[in-house]
Amino acid sequence: MTAARRYHRAHRHLDVLQTYEDATGYPLGRWLATQRTRPITSPTSVPLPSPLPLPSRVRGWRVRRVCRW
């Protein structure tokens, strides 16, 4: 993560070739490619917040249905 921050600070992007290694020899290109292809998972122990209820009126305006599908 530190190598990616350094690269981004210097180049303003993270479009790194897969074969790129930084000055310390860290394979930043391979690490970024792995991060991009790794499936995103969320921990099951952390409860997700419940959605807020939608009010029928917001500051005096009526909430109307815009799309009629």
N, C-alpha and C positions, 0 to 999 in steps of 0.2 A: 504494500500500500504506500509506503514511503517513496519507493522508486517511481510509482505512478504519479504521485504528487509532484515530485521533482521534475519529471518529464513534462507534466501538464504546465507547471510553472514556467518552464523554459520554452515550450513549443505551443502552448495554448490549445492543445488537442490531445486525444488519446488514440489516434488512428496510427497505431504502431505496427510495424511488420512483425510477423510471428517469430522471425529469427533475430529480432533486436535484443541486445544485451546492453545494460547501462554501463557506466564507467566502473562500477564496482564488480561487474561480471554477473549481475543478477539477470536471469532470463525474463525480462519484463514482457516481451512479446508473447512468449508462451503462457505466462501467467495471465495476461489479459485475455488471450484466446480461450483459456480454460474458464475464466470467470464469465465470459460471454456465452459459452455453450452449456454451462452448468445449470441444471434446473433450479428454479427459484422455489425454495421451500420456506414455510413459516413454522416456527416452533408451536407445538400443540399445547404447551403449558401456559402460554400467554393468551388470556381471553381477549377476544376482539370486542371493541365497544359496540353497543347496540345503536342502530341508526336513530336519529332524532325524529320525533313525530312531526309531520308536516302540518303547520297551522292552516286553518281554513281562511284566515284573513291575516295579511301582513301589513302592518301600519295603515290600516284603513282601506287597503286595496283588496279586491276580491281575487282569489287565485282561480284562474280559468284554465280550462283545458285548451291548449293551442292546437295540437294535432288531432285530427278526426280520422282515425284509422278504422 
